[in-house]
Amino acid sequence: MSSKLGQETVVFCDKYFYGYKLKDKIEALKRGNPKAEICFCDVGSCVLTYGHRIFYLKGDGYITHINDEVHLKSEIEKKFSGKKVFPVEIERDIETKLISVPKNYTDVSDEEQTVAYYLGQGMRQNEIANLLGKSQNTVDVQASSVRNKTAHRSPLDFGILNEIEYGITYRDLLSSENFGFIGG
């Protein structure tokens, strides 16, 4: 959803909207409209690492608990008054300069994205390690990192991201129509 604020455009989107590569997509949107403001929304509570990442990558807000109509209205009014909107926990960390370790807020690496892809297919981390020829520890670290960066926790979350990112589900890949199988 987007709305006009003076000469600026405010874009409200959920955590799935930009997929894995948040930084490139924020920069592209702002290149196309330098006055654009991008505000992320979530029905749940604040995920600190995700909120820090949004701030670090120059997002303009992170509204949580959007299913609370009074809270959502208040946050949108703040946004339209020209303020950045972040949960109290993120604002506190901004003020105290706690958001200072860039490696925690970078985009998802290709390796992390590969692990997330397989998580979205319902694979367990030990299965992913075997498939990719990596150690269990490496996959565990990459899975933890991608969960923190994207605020996604479940295989369903990653499955939705995979569908957005790649446009095809795992079931689609396995269907006989896509591989041209003949017979049963």
C-alpha positions as CSV (number, residue, x, y, z in Angstrom):
1,M,0.0,0.0,0.0
2,S,1.3,3.5,-0.7
3,S,0.1,6.9,0.1
4,K,1.2,10.5,-0.7
5,L,2.6,12.7,2.0
6,G,3.2,16.2,0.5
7,Q,5.5,15.4,-2.3
8,E,6.7,12.2,-0.8
9,T,5.4,8.7,-1.2
10,V,5.0,6.5,1.9
11,V,5.1,2.7,1.2
12,F,3.7,0.4,3.8
13,C,4.7,-3.3,3.3
14,D,4.9,-6.5,5.2
15,K,8.0,-8.5,6.0
16,Y,7.4,-10.7,2.9
17,F,7.1,-7.8,0.4
18,Y,10.8,-7.4,-0.4
19,G,11.9,-11.0,-0.1
20,Y,15.5,-11.9,0.9
21,K,17.4,-9.0,-0.6
22,L,16.0,-6.0,1.3
23,K,18.9,-3.6,0.8
24,D,18.9,-3.7,-3.0
25,K,15.1,-3.3,-3.2
26,I,15.0,-0.4,-0.7
27,E,17.8,1.3,-2.7
28,A,16.1,0.7,-6.0
29,L,12.8,2.2,-4.7
30,K,14.5,5.2,-3.3
31,R,16.5,5.7,-6.6
32,G,13.2,5.7,-8.5
33,N,11.7,8.1,-6.0
34,P,14.3,9.8,-3.7
35,K,11.6,11.1,-1.4
36,A,9.9,7.7,-1.0
37,E,9.6,6.5,2.6
38,I,9.4,2.8,3.3
39,C,7.6,1.6,6.4
40,F,7.5,-2.2,7.3
41,C,4.5,-3.6,9.1
42,D,4.0,-6.8,11.1
43,V,1.1,-8.3,13.0
44,G,3.4,-9.6,15.8
45,S,5.7,-8.0,18.3
46,C,9.0,-6.3,17.6
47,V,11.8,-8.6,16.4
48,L,14.9,-6.6,17.4
49,T,17.3,-7.8,14.8
50,Y,14.8,-7.2,12.0
51,G,14.0,-3.7,13.3
52,H,17.7,-2.9,13.6
53,R,18.2,-4.2,10.0
54,I,15.4,-2.0,8.7
55,F,16.9,1.0,10.4
56,Y,20.4,0.2,9.3
57,L,19.3,-0.3,5.7
58,K,17.6,3.1,5.8
59,G,14.0,2.0,6.1
60,D,11.8,4.7,7.5
61,G,9.7,2.7,9.9
62,Y,8.7,-0.6,11.5
63,I,5.1,-0.8,12.8
64,T,4.3,-3.9,14.9
65,H,0.9,-5.1,16.2
66,I,-0.9,-3.9,13.1
67,N,-4.0,-6.0,14.1
68,D,-4.5,-3.5,17.0
69,E,-6.5,-0.8,15.1
70,V,-5.9,2.0,17.6
71,H,-2.2,1.4,17.7
72,L,-2.0,1.2,13.9
73,K,-3.9,4.4,13.4
74,S,-1.7,6.2,15.9
75,E,1.5,4.9,14.1
76,I,0.2,5.9,10.7
77,E,-0.7,9.4,12.0
78,K,2.9,9.7,13.4
79,K,4.2,8.6,10.0
80,F,2.1,11.2,8.1
81,S,3.3,13.9,10.5
82,G,6.7,13.3,9.1
83,K,8.2,11.2,11.8
84,K,10.0,7.9,11.6
85,V,8.1,5.2,13.3
86,F,9.8,2.3,15.1
87,P,8.8,0.3,18.2
88,V,10.0,1.7,21.5
89,E,12.7,-1.0,21.7
90,I,14.2,0.1,18.4
91,E,14.0,3.8,19.2
92,R,15.8,3.1,22.5
93,D,18.6,1.3,20.7
94,I,18.8,4.1,18.1
95,E,19.1,6.7,20.9
96,T,21.7,4.8,22.8
97,K,23.6,3.9,19.5
98,L,23.2,0.2,20.2
99,I,22.7,-0.3,16.5
100,S,26.4,-0.4,15.6
101,V,27.4,-3.8,14.3
102,P,26.8,-3.7,10.5
103,K,27.5,-7.4,10.0
104,N,24.3,-8.3,11.8
105,Y,22.2,-6.1,9.5
106,T,23.5,-6.8,6.1
107,D,21.4,-8.5,3.5
108,V,21.0,-12.2,3.4
109,S,24.0,-13.8,1.8
110,D,23.6,-16.3,-1.1
111,E,24.6,-19.1,1.2
112,E,22.0,-18.1,3.8
113,Q,19.4,-17.7,1.0
114,T,20.1,-21.3,-0.1
115,V,19.6,-22.6,3.4
116,A,16.4,-20.6,3.8
117,Y,15.2,-22.0,0.4
118,Y,15.5,-25.5,1.7
119,L,14.0,-24.6,5.1
120,G,11.0,-23.4,3.1
121,Q,10.8,-26.8,1.5
122,G,10.4,-28.3,4.9
123,M,13.9,-29.8,5.2
124,R,15.6,-30.1,8.5
125,Q,19.0,-28.5,9.0
126,N,20.9,-31.8,9.1
127,E,19.3,-32.8,5.8
128,I,20.3,-29.4,4.3
129,A,23.9,-29.9,5.5
130,N,24.1,-33.3,3.9
131,L,22.5,-32.1,0.7
132,L,24.9,-29.1,0.4
133,G,28.0,-30.9,1.7
134,K,28.4,-28.5,4.6
135,S,29.0,-29.1,8.2
136,Q,25.9,-29.2,10.5
137,N,27.4,-26.2,12.4
138,T,27.7,-24.1,9.2
139,V,24.1,-24.7,8.3
140,D,23.0,-24.1,11.9
141,V,24.8,-20.7,11.9
142,Q,23.4,-19.7,8.4
143,A,19.9,-20.7,9.4
144,S,20.1,-18.7,12.6
145,S,21.5,-15.7,10.7
146,V,18.8,-15.8,8.1
147,R,16.1,-16.1,10.7
148,N,17.4,-13.0,12.5
149,K,17.8,-11.0,9.4
150,T,14.4,-11.7,7.9
151,A,12.3,-12.1,11.1
152,H,11.0,-15.4,9.7
153,R,11.0,-18.5,11.9
154,S,8.9,-21.2,10.4
155,P,9.2,-23.3,7.2
156,L,5.9,-21.8,6.1
157,D,7.5,-18.3,6.4
158,F,10.4,-19.4,4.2
159,G,8.0,-21.2,1.8
160,I,6.1,-17.9,1.3
161,L,9.4,-16.1,0.7
162,N,10.4,-18.7,-1.8
163,E,7.2,-18.3,-3.7
164,I,7.7,-14.5,-3.8
165,E,11.4,-14.7,-4.7
166,Y,11.3,-17.6,-7.2
167,G,7.6,-17.6,-8.3
168,I,7.4,-21.4,-7.9
169,T,6.7,-23.7,-5.0
170,Y,8.4,-26.9,-4.2
171,R,5.3,-28.9,-5.2
172,D,5.4,-27.2,-8.6
173,L,9.0,-28.3,-9.1
174,L,8.1,-31.9,-8.4
175,S,5.0,-32.0,-10.5
176,S,5.2,-34.4,-13.5
177,E,4.0,-31.6,-15.9
178,N,7.1,-29.6,-15.2
179,F,9.4,-32.5,-15.9
180,G,7.5,-34.0,-18.8
181,F,7.2,-37.5,-17.2
182,I,5.4,-40.0,-19.2
183,G,3.1,-42.6,-17.6
184,G,2.5,-43.1,-13.8
